[in-house]
Amino acid sequence: DNEKVSVPYIQRVLKTGVIINVSGLLLCVLGLLGITGTLLAKLLTQSMGVMRQQGAIVAAPVQPIDLFVVQAASNILLSLVISLIVSLWLTTQYRSKLGKNNSTKK
């Protein structure tokens, strides 16, 4: 039951994990930039305080849910960074142990 996992397989899995993390980071940053740009445009086009249109009071275009969307995107970004750090740490740990095993076999 203690089957050894091949070195190329572990390297391929770690490399795939890093590629997925970097791709997710790039997509999340692009999405966060789009969300932030939209919110900035809303803020710049609204007047200060409560707006009035034809005598009726209208709520400001930027809603609290917009801030929750930014917070959610920031949380996703943080989780991807942590995942990337763990993947790279595992890669260095694996390489250092692989190097120790190769030096003891010689």
PAVEXSE-720188 format. One record per residue: residue number from 1; x, y, z of N, C-alpha, C, CB in turn; residue in one letter. Coordinates in steps of 0.001 Angstrom, whole numbers, plus 500000, padded with zeros to 6 digits. Glycine has a CB too. Example, Ala and Ser with C-alpha at 12.3 -4.5 7.8 and 13.67 -1.06 7.14 Angstrom:
# PAVEXSE-720188
<node resi="1" n_east="513190" n_north="494310" n_up="507800" ca_east="512300" ca_north="495500" ca_up="507800" c_east="513200" c_north="496700" c_up="507800" cb_east="511308" cb_north="495527" cb_up="509046" resn="A"/>
<node resi="2" n_east="512850" n_north="497750" n_up="507080" ca_east="513670" ca_north="498940" ca_up="507140" c_east="512900" c_north="500030" c_up="507870" cb_east="514084" cb_north="499402" cb_up="505725" resn="S"/>
This chain:
# PAVEXSE-720188
<node resi="1" n_east="500805" n_north="498802" n_up="500000" ca_east="500000" ca_north="500000" ca_up="500000" c_east="500856" c_north="501273" c_up="500000" cb_east="499080" cb_north="499992" cb_up="501195" resn="D"/>
<node resi="2" n_east="502117" n_north="501173" n_up="500393" ca_east="503017" ca_north="502326" ca_up="500412" c_east="503690" c_north="502479" c_up="499054" cb_east="504080" cb_north="502180" cb_up="501528" resn="N"/>
<node resi="3" n_east="502895" n_north="502825" n_up="498063" ca_east="503451" ca_north="503009" ca_up="496725" c_east="504198" c_north="504329" c_up="496659" cb_east="502340" cb_north="502961" cb_up="495653" resn="E"/>
<node resi="4" n_east="505362" n_north="504292" n_up="496025" ca_east="506144" ca_north="505512" ca_up="495834" c_east="505555" c_north="506283" c_up="494663" cb_east="507654" cb_north="505189" cb_up="495587" resn="K"/>
<node resi="5" n_east="505468" n_north="507596" n_up="494833" ca_east="504985" ca_north="508456" ca_up="493768" c_east="506203" c_north="508924" c_up="492987" cb_east="504153" cb_north="509668" cb_up="494328" resn="V"/>
<node resi="6" n_east="506098" n_north="508899" n_up="491668" ca_east="507250" ca_north="509246" ca_up="490844" c_east="507565" c_north="510739" c_up="490928" cb_east="507000" cb_north="508843" cb_up="489394" resn="S"/>
<node resi="7" n_east="508829" n_north="511050" n_up="490771" ca_east="509301" ca_north="512433" ca_up="490836" c_east="508674" c_north="513288" c_up="489738" cb_east="510825" cb_north="512479" cb_up="490725" resn="V"/>
<node resi="8" n_east="508626" n_north="512824" n_up="488492" ca_east="508001" ca_north="513663" ca_up="487462" c_east="506529" c_north="513959" c_up="487738" cb_east="508130" cb_north="512997" cb_up="486115" resn="P"/>
<node resi="9" n_east="505823" n_north="513017" n_up="488349" ca_east="504410" ca_north="513248" ca_up="488667" c_east="504260" c_north="514369" c_up="489689" cb_east="503759" cb_north="511960" cb_up="489198" resn="Y"/>
<node resi="10" n_east="505071" n_north="514326" n_up="490745" ca_east="504993" ca_north="515366" ca_up="491778" c_east="505364" c_north="516720" c_up="491194" cb_east="505919" cb_north="515029" cb_up="492967" resn="I"/>
<node resi="11" n_east="506400" n_north="516765" n_up="490379" ca_east="506802" ca_north="518022" ca_up="489750" c_east="505699" c_north="518561" c_up="488855" cb_east="508085" cb_north="517831" cb_up="488943" resn="Q"/>
<node resi="12" n_east="505046" n_north="517672" n_up="488103" ca_east="503967" ca_north="518087" ca_up="487204" c_east="502768" c_north="518625" c_up="487991" cb_east="503531" cb_north="516908" cb_up="486317" resn="R"/>
<node resi="13" n_east="502427" n_north="517973" n_up="489095" ca_east="501305" ca_north="518419" ca_up="489915" c_east="501594" c_north="519787" c_up="490532" cb_east="501004" cb_north="517390" cb_up="491017" resn="V"/>
<node resi="14" n_east="502797" n_north="519971" n_up="491066" ca_east="503151" ca_north="521259" ca_up="491661" c_east="503201" c_north="522360" c_up="490609" cb_east="504497" cb_north="521162" cb_up="492379" resn="L"/>
<node resi="15" n_east="503741" n_north="522055" n_up="489428" ca_east="503802" ca_north="523047" ca_up="488352" c_east="502393" c_north="523427" c_up="487894" cb_east="504625" cb_north="522506" cb_up="487161" resn="K"/>
<node resi="16" n_east="501512" n_north="522443" n_up="487776" ca_east="500130" ca_north="522715" ca_up="487388" c_east="499436" c_north="523584" c_up="488432" cb_east="499358" cb_north="521402" cb_up="487192" resn="T"/>
<node resi="17" n_east="499680" n_north="523299" n_up="489705" ca_east="499095" ca_north="524104" ca_up="490766" c_east="499548" c_north="525556" c_up="490719" cb_east="499439" cb_north="523512" cb_up="492103" resn="G"/>
<node resi="18" n_east="500836" n_north="525770" n_up="490457" ca_east="501359" ca_north="527134" ca_up="490369" c_east="500761" c_north="527853" c_up="489160" cb_east="502903" cb_north="527120" cb_up="490279" resn="V"/>
<node resi="19" n_east="500645" n_north="527170" n_up="488032" ca_east="500064" ca_north="527787" ca_up="486830" c_east="498606" c_north="528166" c_up="487073" cb_east="500170" cb_north="526830" cb_up="485620" resn="I"/>
<node resi="20" n_east="497853" n_north="527294" n_up="487726" ca_east="496450" ca_north="527593" ca_up="488023" c_east="496347" c_north="528785" c_up="488977" cb_east="495749" cb_north="526356" cb_up="488631" resn="I"/>
<node resi="21" n_east="497214" n_north="528826" n_up="489981" ca_east="497190" ca_north="529943" ca_up="490927" c_east="497515" c_north="531264" c_up="490255" cb_east="498168" cb_north="529693" cb_up="492058" resn="N"/>
<node resi="22" n_east="498538" n_north="531282" n_up="489406" ca_east="498909" ca_north="532524" ca_up="488725" c_east="497800" c_north="532958" c_up="487771" cb_east="500238" cb_north="532348" cb_up="487957" resn="V"/>
<node resi="23" n_east="497195" n_north="532005" n_up="487073" ca_east="496079" ca_north="532342" ca_up="486181" c_east="494906" c_north="532929" c_up="486972" cb_east="495619" cb_north="531093" cb_up="485399" resn="S"/>
<node resi="24" n_east="494592" n_north="532314" n_up="488101" ca_east="493517" ca_north="532833" ca_up="488950" c_east="493828" c_north="534215" c_up="489487" cb_east="493260" cb_north="531891" cb_up="490102" resn="G"/>
<node resi="25" n_east="495096" n_north="534438" n_up="489859" ca_east="495495" ca_north="535766" ca_up="490337" c_east="495296" c_north="536819" c_up="489258" cb_east="496958" cb_north="535757" cb_up="490792" resn="L"/>
<node resi="26" n_east="495724" n_north="536512" n_up="488045" ca_east="495580" ca_north="537475" ca_up="486948" c_east="494114" c_north="537779" c_up="486660" cb_east="496259" cb_north="536945" cb_up="485685" resn="L"/>
<node resi="27" n_east="493293" n_north="536749" n_up="486616" ca_east="491867" ca_north="536964" ca_up="486358" c_east="491201" c_north="537736" c_up="487494" cb_east="491159" cb_north="535624" cb_up="486155" resn="L"/>
<node resi="28" n_east="491583" n_north="537432" n_up="488722" ca_east="491003" ca_north="538140" ca_up="489857" c_east="491418" c_north="539607" c_up="489860" cb_east="491418" cb_north="537475" cb_up="491168" resn="C"/>
<node resi="29" n_east="492672" n_north="539884" n_up="489534" ca_east="493125" ca_north="541279" ca_up="489481" c_east="492382" c_north="542033" c_up="488385" cb_east="494652" cb_north="541350" cb_up="489241" resn="V"/>
<node resi="30" n_east="492191" n_north="541400" n_up="487225" ca_east="491440" ca_north="542055" ca_up="486156" c_east="489993" c_north="542331" c_up="486586" cb_east="491459" cb_north="541188" cb_up="484886" resn="L"/>
<node resi="31" n_east="489368" n_north="541371" n_up="487247" ca_east="488002" ca_north="541571" ca_up="487735" c_east="487932" c_north="542655" c_up="488792" cb_east="487450" cb_north="540278" cb_up="488295" resn="G"/>
<node resi="32" n_east="488908" n_north="542665" n_up="489687" ca_east="488926" ca_north="543686" ca_up="490737" c_east="489142" c_north="545070" c_up="490149" cb_east="490017" cb_north="543379" cb_up="491765" resn="L"/>
<node resi="33" n_east="489976" n_north="545162" n_up="489129" ca_east="490164" ca_north="546448" ca_up="488459" c_east="488873" c_north="546922" c_up="487794" cb_east="491283" cb_north="546346" cb_up="487417" resn="L"/>
<node resi="34" n_east="488148" n_north="546001" n_up="487176" ca_east="486875" ca_north="546354" ca_up="486545" c_east="485844" c_north="546816" c_up="487563" cb_east="486329" cb_north="545171" cb_up="485768" resn="G"/>
<node resi="35" n_east="485754" n_north="546097" n_up="488687" ca_east="484804" ca_north="546474" ca_up="489734" c_east="485165" c_north="547832" c_up="490315" cb_east="484771" cb_north="545412" cb_up="490845" resn="I"/>
<node resi="36" n_east="486446" n_north="548025" n_up="490602" ca_east="486891" ca_north="549297" ca_up="491171" c_east="486652" c_north="550445" c_up="490207" cb_east="488368" cb_north="549229" cb_up="491542" resn="T"/>
<node resi="37" n_east="486916" n_north="550228" n_up="488924" ca_east="486669" ca_north="551262" ca_up="487922" c_east="485205" c_north="551632" c_up="487820" cb_east="487166" cb_north="550810" cb_up="486578" resn="G"/>
<node resi="38" n_east="484340" n_north="550640" n_up="487880" ca_east="482897" ca_north="550892" ca_up="487834" c_east="482440" c_north="551690" c_up="489057" cb_east="482123" cb_north="549562" cb_up="487751" resn="T"/>
<node resi="39" n_east="482931" n_north="551300" n_up="490238" ca_east="482560" ca_north="552037" ca_up="491444" c_east="483092" c_north="553466" c_up="491414" cb_east="483079" cb_north="551317" cb_up="492684" resn="L"/>
<node resi="40" n_east="484297" n_north="553643" n_up="490910" ca_east="484863" ca_north="554985" ca_up="490812" c_east="484038" c_north="555843" c_up="489854" cb_east="486331" cb_north="554920" cb_up="490345" resn="L"/>
<node resi="41" n_east="483634" n_north="555258" n_up="488736" ca_east="482802" ca_north="556005" ca_up="487786" c_east="481468" c_north="556387" c_up="488425" cb_east="482561" cb_north="555173" cb_up="486504" resn="A"/>
<node resi="42" n_east="480870" n_north="555472" n_up="489202" ca_east="479617" ca_north="555793" ca_up="489892" c_east="479822" c_north="556927" c_up="490885" cb_east="479064" cb_north="554554" cb_up="490614" resn="K"/>
<node resi="43" n_east="480915" n_north="556862" n_up="491630" ca_east="481168" ca_north="557899" ca_up="492631" c_east="481429" c_north="559258" c_up="491990" cb_east="482351" cb_north="557506" cb_up="493502" resn="L"/>
<node resi="44" n_east="482129" n_north="559276" n_up="490868" ca_east="482450" ca_north="560544" ca_up="490221" c_east="481249" c_north="561165" c_up="489527" cb_east="483561" cb_north="560344" cb_up="489225" resn="L"/>
<node resi="45" n_east="480279" n_north="560350" n_up="489133" ca_east="479117" ca_north="560887" ca_up="488432" c_east="477978" c_north="561266" c_up="489369" cb_east="478624" cb_north="559886" cb_up="487428" resn="T"/>
<node resi="46" n_east="478033" n_north="560854" n_up="490620" ca_east="476960" ca_north="561216" ca_up="491552" c_east="477332" c_north="562491" c_up="492294" cb_east="476685" cb_north="560067" cb_up="492555" resn="Q"/>
<node resi="47" n_east="476331" n_north="563227" n_up="492687" ca_east="476575" ca_north="564427" ca_up="493485" c_east="476703" c_north="564024" c_up="494945" cb_east="475436" cb_north="565475" cb_up="493295" resn="S"/>
<node resi="48" n_east="477172" n_north="564916" n_up="495753" ca_east="477365" ca_north="564621" ca_up="497171" c_east="476016" c_north="564485" c_up="497869" cb_east="478211" cb_north="565719" cb_up="497847" resn="M"/>
<node resi="49" n_east="475930" n_north="563541" n_up="498784" ca_east="474714" ca_north="563377" ca_up="499581" c_east="473601" c_north="562708" c_up="498795" cb_east="474240" cb_north="564719" cb_up="500092" resn="G"/>
<node resi="50" n_east="472397" n_north="563049" n_up="499147" ca_east="471213" ca_north="562450" ca_up="498534" c_east="470861" c_north="563231" c_up="497280" cb_east="470016" cb_north="562427" cb_up="499525" resn="V"/>
<node resi="51" n_east="470567" n_north="562517" n_up="496223" ca_east="470213" ca_north="563170" ca_up="494962" c_east="468694" c_north="563363" c_up="494879" cb_east="470723" cb_north="562339" cb_up="493752" resn="M"/>
<node resi="52" n_east="468294" n_north="564378" n_up="494167" ca_east="466859" ca_north="564618" ca_up="493949" c_east="466599" c_north="564635" c_up="492445" cb_east="466393" cb_north="565970" cb_up="494617" resn="R"/>
<node resi="53" n_east="465619" n_north="563862" n_up="492032" ca_east="465201" ca_north="563868" ca_up="490636" c_east="463699" c_north="564139" c_up="490597" cb_east="465555" cb_north="562513" cb_up="489924" resn="Q"/>
<node resi="54" n_east="463322" n_north="565231" n_up="490002" ca_east="461931" ca_north="565639" ca_up="489863" c_east="461201" c_north="565608" c_up="491208" cb_east="461218" cb_north="564738" cb_up="488857" resn="Q"/>
<node resi="55" n_east="461867" n_north="566106" n_up="492229" ca_east="461248" ca_north="566220" ca_up="493541" c_east="461302" c_north="564966" c_up="494389" cb_east="459853" cb_north="566615" cb_up="493380" resn="G"/>
<node resi="56" n_east="461645" n_north="563813" n_up="493813" ca_east="461722" ca_north="562570" ca_up="494584" c_east="463157" c_north="562332" c_up="495036" cb_east="461210" cb_north="561368" cb_up="493749" resn="A"/>
<node resi="57" n_east="463294" n_north="561801" n_up="496224" ca_east="464635" ca_north="561486" ca_up="496740" c_east="465052" c_north="560125" c_up="496194" cb_east="464662" cb_north="561490" cb_up="498316" resn="I"/>
<node resi="58" n_east="466225" n_north="560088" n_up="495577" ca_east="466746" ca_north="558864" ca_up="494961" c_east="468009" c_north="558457" c_up="495711" cb_east="467042" cb_north="559070" cb_up="493427" resn="V"/>
<node resi="59" n_east="468148" n_north="557183" n_up="495959" ca_east="469331" ca_north="556683" ca_up="496658" c_east="470568" c_north="556854" c_up="495791" cb_east="469151" cb_north="555205" cb_up="497047" resn="A"/>
<node resi="60" n_east="471706" n_north="556984" n_up="496426" ca_east="472967" ca_north="557125" ca_up="495709" c_east="473254" c_north="555854" c_up="494908" cb_east="474125" cb_north="557423" cb_up="496692" resn="A"/>
<node resi="61" n_east="473883" n_north="555993" n_up="493745" ca_east="474140" ca_north="554822" ca_up="492907" c_east="475058" c_north="553781" c_up="493546" cb_east="474734" cb_north="555264" cb_up="491615" resn="P"/>
<node resi="62" n_east="475969" n_north="554201" n_up="494415" ca_east="476857" ca_north="553233" ca_up="495063" c_east="476150" c_north="552680" c_up="496293" cb_east="478229" cb_north="553886" cb_up="495452" resn="V"/>
<node resi="63" n_east="475899" n_north="551404" n_up="496273" ca_east="475179" ca_north="550724" ca_up="497340" c_east="476170" c_north="549961" c_up="498230" cb_east="474113" cb_north="549761" cb_up="496751" resn="Q"/>
<node resi="64" n_east="475774" n_north="549624" n_up="499433" ca_east="476654" ca_north="548828" ca_up="500305" c_east="477028" c_north="547477" c_up="499696" cb_east="475983" cb_north="548604" cb_up="501649" resn="P"/>
<node resi="65" n_east="476125" n_north="546911" n_up="498891" ca_east="476443" ca_north="545620" ca_up="498264" c_east="477647" c_north="545741" c_up="497338" cb_east="475231" cb_north="545088" cb_up="497481" resn="I"/>
<node resi="66" n_east="477837" n_north="546930" n_up="496752" ca_east="479006" ca_north="547149" ca_up="495903" c_east="480297" c_north="546991" c_up="496694" cb_east="478948" cb_north="548537" cb_up="495264" resn="D"/>
<node resi="67" n_east="480293" n_north="547457" n_up="497920" ca_east="481480" ca_north="547316" ca_up="498762" c_east="481698" c_north="545864" c_up="499165" cb_east="481357" cb_north="548192" cb_up="500010" resn="L"/>
<node resi="68" n_east="480612" n_north="545113" n_up="499346" ca_east="480756" ca_north="543692" ca_up="499653" c_east="481357" c_north="542933" c_up="498470" cb_east="479399" cb_north="543088" cb_up="500033" resn="F"/>
<node resi="69" n_east="481017" n_north="543347" n_up="497258" ca_east="481595" ca_north="542720" ca_up="496067" c_east="483098" c_north="542957" c_up="496020" cb_east="480928" cb_north="543262" cb_up="494786" resn="V"/>
<node resi="70" n_east="483517" n_north="544174" n_up="496325" ca_east="484954" ca_north="544477" ca_up="496360" c_east="485633" c_north="543665" c_up="497456" cb_east="485193" cb_north="545994" cb_up="496587" resn="V"/>
<node resi="71" n_east="484996" n_north="543549" n_up="498612" ca_east="485566" ca_north="542763" ca_up="499706" c_east="485681" c_north="541299" c_up="499320" cb_east="484716" cb_north="542905" cb_up="500968" resn="Q"/>
<node resi="72" n_east="484670" n_north="540759" n_up="498653" ca_east="484715" ca_north="539360" ca_up="498225" c_east="485849" c_north="539128" c_up="497223" cb_east="483369" cb_north="538948" cb_up="497605" resn="A"/>
<node resi="73" n_east="486006" n_north="540043" n_up="496283" ca_east="487094" ca_north="539906" ca_up="495305" c_east="488451" c_north="540005" c_up="495996" cb_east="486977" cb_north="540986" cb_up="494204" resn="A"/>
<node resi="74" n_east="488553" n_north="540861" n_up="496995" ca_east="489808" ca_north="540974" ca_up="497745" c_east="490094" c_north="539696" c_up="498525" cb_east="489756" cb_north="542173" cb_up="498702" resn="S"/>
<node resi="75" n_east="489062" n_north="539081" n_up="499084" ca_east="489244" ca_north="537814" ca_up="499797" c_east="489694" c_north="536708" c_up="498855" cb_east="487949" cb_north="537406" cb_up="500497" resn="N"/>
<node resi="76" n_east="489136" n_north="536675" n_up="497653" ca_east="489556" ca_north="535685" ca_up="496661" c_east="491013" c_north="535900" c_up="496301" cb_east="488674" cb_north="535762" cb_up="495398" resn="I"/>
<node resi="77" n_east="491393" n_north="537146" n_up="496112" ca_east="492777" ca_north="537472" ca_up="495790" c_east="493716" c_north="537016" c_up="496905" cb_east="492929" cb_north="538980" cb_up="495550" resn="L"/>
<node resi="78" n_east="493345" n_north="537260" n_up="498142" ca_east="494160" ca_north="536838" ca_up="499276" c_east="494287" c_north="535316" c_up="499327" cb_east="493562" cb_north="537361" cb_up="500584" resn="L"/>
<node resi="79" n_east="493191" n_north="534601" n_up="499096" ca_east="493254" ca_north="533139" ca_up="499133" c_east="494142" c_north="532589" c_up="498017" cb_east="491848" cb_north="532546" cb_up="499022" resn="S"/>
<node resi="80" n_east="494112" n_north="533225" n_up="496860" ca_east="494979" ca_north="532785" ca_up="495770" c_east="496451" c_north="533048" c_up="496076" cb_east="494587" cb_north="533482" cb_up="494474" resn="L"/>
<node resi="81" n_east="496747" n_north="534166" n_up="496708" ca_east="498128" ca_north="534464" ca_up="497092" c_east="498619" c_north="533450" c_up="498122" cb_east="498242" cb_north="535901" cb_up="497654" resn="V"/>
<node resi="82" n_east="497788" n_north="533145" n_up="499109" ca_east="498176" ca_north="532151" ca_up="500121" c_east="498389" c_north="530791" c_up="499477" cb_east="497107" cb_north="532050" cb_up="501229" resn="I"/>
<node resi="83" n_east="497522" n_north="530411" n_up="498572" ca_east="497650" ca_north="529130" ca_up="497874" c_east="498929" c_north="529077" c_up="497044" cb_east="496433" cb_north="528890" cb_up="496976" resn="S"/>
<node resi="84" n_east="499266" n_north="530176" n_up="496389" ca_east="500500" ca_north="530234" ca_up="495603" c_east="501719" c_north="530120" c_up="496506" cb_east="500562" cb_north="531537" cb_up="494792" resn="L"/>
<node resi="85" n_east="501693" n_north="530805" n_up="497644" ca_east="502809" ca_north="530721" ca_up="498584" c_east="502986" c_north="529291" c_up="499092" cb_east="502590" cb_north="531680" cb_up="499765" resn="I"/>
<node resi="86" n_east="501891" n_north="528626" n_up="499417" ca_east="501969" ca_north="527238" ca_up="499894" c_east="502500" c_north="526323" c_up="498796" cb_east="500586" cb_north="526747" cb_up="500371" resn="V"/>
<node resi="87" n_east="502048" n_north="526509" n_up="497558" ca_east="502533" ca_north="525684" ca_up="496449" c_east="504030" c_north="525872" c_up="496232" cb_east="501772" cb_north="526019" cb_up="495163" resn="S"/>
<node resi="88" n_east="504476" n_north="527110" n_up="496267" ca_east="505909" ca_north="527364" ca_up="496092" c_east="506717" c_north="526839" c_up="497277" cb_east="506164" cb_north="528863" cb_up="495910" resn="L"/>
<node resi="89" n_east="506174" n_north="526931" n_up="498482" ca_east="506849" ca_north="526386" ca_up="499654" c_east="506975" c_north="524870" c_up="499537" cb_east="506092" cb_north="526765" cb_up="500939" resn="W"/>
<node resi="90" n_east="505892" n_north="524216" n_up="499106" ca_east="505950" ca_north="522760" ca_up="498913" c_east="506990" c_north="522389" c_up="497858" cb_east="504567" cb_north="522216" cb_up="498504" resn="L"/>
<node resi="91" n_east="507084" n_north="523192" n_up="496806" ca_east="508071" ca_north="522924" ca_up="495765" c_east="509485" c_north="523009" c_up="496330" cb_east="507904" cb_north="523909" cb_up="494600" resn="T"/>
<node resi="92" n_east="509759" n_north="524032" n_up="497120" ca_east="511112" ca_north="524160" ca_up="497683" c_east="511388" c_north="523052" c_up="498696" cb_east="511292" cb_north="525539" cb_up="498350" resn="T"/>
<node resi="93" n_east="510404" n_north="522690" n_up="499508" ca_east="510591" ca_north="521604" ca_up="500471" c_east="510855" c_north="520287" c_up="499753" cb_east="509361" cb_north="521472" cb_up="501382" resn="Q"/>
<node resi="94" n_east="510101" n_north="520050" n_up="498695" ca_east="510265" ca_north="518810" ca_up="497946" c_east="511636" c_north="518762" c_up="497285" cb_east="509159" cb_north="518667" cb_up="496892" resn="Y"/>
<node resi="95" n_east="512054" n_north="519874" n_up="496690" ca_east="513362" ca_north="519899" ca_up="496029" c_east="514498" c_north="519719" c_up="497021" cb_east="513545" cb_north="521204" cb_up="495270" resn="R"/>
<node resi="96" n_east="514372" n_north="520313" n_up="498213" ca_east="515445" ca_north="520166" ca_up="499203" c_east="515519" c_north="518726" c_up="499700" cb_east="515226" cb_north="521128" cb_up="500390" resn="S"/>
<node resi="97" n_east="514390" n_north="518075" n_up="499905" ca_east="514401" ca_north="516671" ca_up="500334" c_east="514889" c_north="515766" c_up="499215" cb_east="513002" cb_north="516235" cb_up="500789" resn="K"/>
<node resi="98" n_east="514541" n_north="516111" n_up="497983" ca_east="515003" ca_north="515323" ca_up="496844" c_east="516518" c_north="515439" c_up="496715" cb_east="514311" cb_north="515782" cb_up="495540" resn="L"/>
<node resi="99" n_east="517032" n_north="516651" n_up="496933" ca_east="518481" ca_north="516851" ca_up="496879" c_east="519204" c_north="516082" c_up="497972" cb_east="518810" cb_north="518326" cb_up="496991" resn="G"/>
<node resi="100" n_east="518648" n_north="516024" n_up="499174" ca_east="519259" ca_north="515271" ca_up="500281" c_east="519249" c_north="513773" c_up="499978" cb_east="518512" cb_north="515552" cb_up="501612" resn="K"/>
<node resi="101" n_east="518150" n_north="513278" n_up="499393" ca_east="518079" ca_north="511860" ca_up="499063" c_east="519066" c_north="511498" c_up="497970" cb_east="516671" cb_north="511484" cb_up="498635" resn="N"/>
<node resi="102" n_east="519252" n_north="512359" n_up="496995" ca_east="520202" ca_north="512083" ca_up="495910" c_east="521634" c_north="512105" c_up="496420" cb_east="520034" cb_north="513104" cb_up="494775" resn="N"/>
<node resi="103" n_east="521951" n_north="513004" n_up="497370" ca_east="523322" ca_north="513084" ca_up="497876" c_east="523647" c_north="511900" c_up="498780" cb_east="523533" cb_north="514395" cb_up="498635" resn="S"/>
<node resi="104" n_east="522659" n_north="511331" n_up="499464" ca_east="522917" ca_north="510173" ca_up="500333" c_east="523017" c_north="508898" c_up="499519" cb_east="521814" cb_north="510033" cb_up="501392" resn="T"/>
<node resi="105" n_east="522434" n_north="508846" n_up="498340" ca_east="522490" ca_north="507643" ca_up="497501" c_east="523828" c_north="507487" c_up="496806" cb_east="521388" cb_north="507675" cb_up="496467" resn="K"/>
<node resi="106" n_east="524560" n_north="508587" n_up="496638" ca_east="525843" ca_north="508524" ca_up="495909" c_east="526925" c_north="507888" c_up="496703" cb_east="526285" cb_north="509886" cb_up="495502" resn="K"/>
